[in-house]
Amino acid sequence: MMMTTDDLERLLVEVLTAVGFSRKAAAALSRQTVFSEELGQHSVGVAHVFDYIDGLEAGRIDGAAEPEISDPAPTMIRIDGKGGLPQTGFDMVIDRLVSRAKELGMCAVLQNNATTCGSLGTYALRLSNAGLVCLAATNGPPLLAGSGSTKPVFCTNPMAFSTPQADGPPLLIDQSSSATAYVNIREAAERGEAIPAGWALDRDGKPTTDPKAALMGTLLSYGGSRGANMALMVEVLAAGLTGANWSLDAPSVFEGDQCPASGLFVLAIDPAVIDPDFPKRMSVQIQRLGKDYGVHIPGLAKAENRAHTLCGGIEVDDRAIERLRALTAD
């Protein structure tokens, strides 16, 4: 089914408010969901909305939570998510974050006590679209083995980095610390397909290509200890600095009635403070790397996908739309 971005966002807001999310929370999650679909990140788009709805119904997410915002320092904005959606708190402070970064050169958002944040790249892109360089990190319940371990101690612990350029879309690097995203293993299990070697261990700590065994075991980091080190770095930024749960202490986002109380760290830097020509210099460098040296430039494919969907609409699975509409009829 093809839908315009506006129609999809309206449907999502209608569904999310109908199941119990506040209007503010529903708007924030719907906005991010559509953005993810525009970028081609379908696994954290409409399909992921049902995870949030399940979390609401089970009590893991407070759909009416009102984030508590404070300013511990001129260059820091702290958010207590109160057990709700991290998208809500971020939407409440993004204008303040952009303004502070441009006034002071940089500013960071540190959010704790919320559920997992969906597509981390969308947070970074929104800031680079405002002319800022962004570094973002987030954590959640344990899914990933640390260096030398066979038990999960970190979440997939993604990090996103984006920067504006003058003659094109922002550069965007958005990747997890794991060899693959958790949703990819879950989808493989649903399809009954094997996963590549090197993605996961089973519950006994042995390598497996069985996605169901992987879901009972632990994911592996990309690049061995290098990916695990990145996961640890993200853990310090997203949980240590924010005061959120360490991944080891975070309840599941798929079972039980407790919020994972995970963290989100977003740093915004205004490059114009140092060099007003930074966006132009970035464009020249990106073009040189891509055209002269054949370097793959992250983010360009997502930008092309977004431009296409903004003109032609978003293709959404019919069954997902039927399932959403059924929720408004209950």
Order of alpha helices (4+ residues) and beta strands (2+ residues): beta-alpha-alpha-alpha-beta-beta-alpha-beta-alpha-beta-beta-beta-beta-beta-alpha-beta-beta-alpha-beta-alpha-beta-alpha-alpha-beta-alpha
